[in-house]
Amino acid sequence: MTVSLHVLTPVAPRRRRRRRYRLRRLALLVLVALLAGGAGIWYGRRAVTKPHHHSVTPQAPTHKPVARRISHPSTLPLPLLHGTPLLAGTVDPRILAPAAILVDARTGRILWAKRPYERRKIASITKIMTAVLALREVPWRSTITVDKRVTRVPLVKEGLRTGERVRAWKLFYALLLYSGNDDAAQLAISAAGSVHAFLHQMNAEAAYLGLRDTHFRSPSGVIDEGNYSTPWDIAALTRYALRDPRFRRLVRRRKIQVRWARPTNSKIYLNNNWLLHGYHGANGVKTGYTNASGWCLAASATRHGRTLIAVVLDSRNIYGDAKALLNLGFSHG
């Protein structure tokens, strides 16, 4: 049988070529590994000497810092209120409200309570939370263009007009003195982009503060269904809100006159919390009323350096009840 000459290659030379081929491949793999290792060392040193931008300069939050705090339970605050009612059984003030509470604003100690955890409708006391969040998100001296959506809110409105430009601080006074529902809607939109997004912020903030029996359905409180709280939660929220000096300045103002664009020219906001006009030491905070909620009041007063917070819900005489509670607290200092 005749065999082609190129098939009869000697075995030994063929094995030598195979070994050389394997050595070349091994050398190539070692070279690649050395290059990769060097690149890794260089990148690691660079990462150590030059940290990522966000670890040095945190970017300003675009929306709802509350959600970020809630994700880290270690940063949650201590309870805003604590203790059993200190004055329970000593004196029984005649309180008409079915649910009420009195607390020390400095310490958070509960002094007196009546059904403090009973969920009830709270009407415009809702605006305390609206102010807390809007003061955080909306610059005080910024100029706001009124959104057409705010002109459609029901009931009490100061009469904002679509497209008019208003300084934010004027809306804050209108919110907490006049209690304008259109002001609440505009501040919600300015703070979060929409009322819906702002409601998410409100309920997230309530959860963050430990207000377990509070839920918001509108930034103004005009919607009663699903909008509720308790004397305990409102007192805790009020204590928290009073930590902001701007909030304190707003709610203690009895009256303010502001310039306005033509044809209005000027407006006068009169605080509808009448304790400010007739109770020594009164310094806020907020009233509320709807047919479903009845008359509600979160009140604050300071005497001899001591500040108390009284909350009464659904009372036929909110000012009489609030005075009785505040007098009780100040007489047992």
Protein Blocks (a to p, Z undefined) as FASTA:
>chain_A
ZZdfklmgcfklmmmmmmmmmmmmmmmmmmmmmmmmmmmmmmmmmmmmmccfklmmccdd
fbhjllmmmmmmklpccdfbgcjdfkgokaccddfbfbdcdddfklopafbdchklbccd
ekjmlmmmmmmmmmmmmcfkbccdddfklmmpghjdehiaehiacdfklmmmmmmmnopa
klmmmmmmmmnopaklmmmmmmmmmmmnopakbccfbfnopamghpacdfklmmmmmmmm
mmpmklmmmmmpmbdcdddddfklpacdddfbfklmmpghiabjbdcddfklopaddddd
deehiacddddehiablmlmmmmmmmmmmmmZZ
